């Protein structure tokens, strides 16, 4: 049995730990049963943003008349759109594997890993032992127990990004971030999209004013069923049929394709963690402390499988801390501030507390809101609805949260993040006092800060 200083299970953010440890002279093994690079590269943020770029361009063409232009989207080469993304990520995954295999450290073990003892992992019948182990095996789509769903063909986000023929119609089950990103993608390229959402609002974890606005806008643009429970799913010829109850009304909807986007579940159930004594919480995520240590000494977990934040950038952050902790520079992970973005239309981004969370925590706060269309650049973009909202502690002036909905929200948010990182009590004043280019879209952030009544 081969013995390593470190075994890393999963080649997403876990690869960062493996590479750093190997550079520092540790003998490292990587265990991976799929393509290298993890969820983000192969079936998540990278390919989805590449195909969504096509949807954004299509949306601009659809809006051309607003800017005095005559333009029409005459044809969608859908296989080109998805192949552009998938050929890119597939080549990157192969390149990572080639580079790893070019050197025996880290040593790659291709196959599904599972524990057979506390520090022993089995891969394809071979046993390897690690003095330290990092579990970064990620998560996968969660499929709800709906009657008939197991008897009809359906897509998850993985398959939705690999289609080569644009469907005429599509039902999306779930109105979270995956549902609204892929819904926007398919709808703007010409698919008749119906989103079925159990909650009354789309992306319900976002700030209440953001969720209210995006739900209102989507009800105008697309077919959206909210507050809906799915009673059953069945095959109807070449189509999929779904029976949905919304309030007192029951209706049947049919489409060529069905996409299930109802969240994810951790891959902890594939690892035989009980053989190592590693504990999970009630939702199956591996329990870790502030150093990303599990309950078993020298076994760490990071990324989606730990379930603290479900972003690639948070996993990369955790990987840096885990690398240092393994190498003896022990320090608790500092997540502050942790931003996120949803690449749909309108784009959404946020950091910190939502207003409803501030209310639940009984924080004494004030808010400042400023609309894109109150700035010169917002008027130039013909942006009618977008806004920036700041939630600020009334006494300390600390920015508790910032929420943006509108063009380039993911970019605008970073100005707030940098200010928050610079100093909790200084952030608001930094946003207010920093000179902003005029006319730039960032002025909407500054003016939201100036609108905070302090």
Secondary structure, 3 states (H helix, E strand, C coil): CEEEEEEEECCCCHHHHHHHHHHCCCCEEEEECCCCCHHHHHHCHHHHHHHHHHHHHHHHHHCHHHHCCCCCCCCCCHHHHHHHHHHHHHHHHHHHHHHHHCCCCCEEEECCEEEEECCEEEECCEEEEEEEEEECCCEEECCCCCCCHHHCCCECHHHHCCCCCCCCEEEEECCCHHHHHHHHHHHHCCCEEEEECCCCCCCCCCCHHHHHHHHHHHHHHCEEECCEEEEEEEEECCEEEEEEEECCEEEEEEECEEEECCCEEEHHHHCCHHHCCCCECCCCCECCCCCCECCCCCEEECHHHCCCCCCHHHHHHHHHHHHHHHCCCCCCCCCCCCEEEECCCCCEEEEECCHHHHHHCCCCEEEEEEEHHHCHHHHHCCCCCCEEEEEEECCCCCEEEEEEECCCHHHHHHHHHHHHHHCCCCHHHHHHHCCCCCCCCCHHHHHHHHCCCC
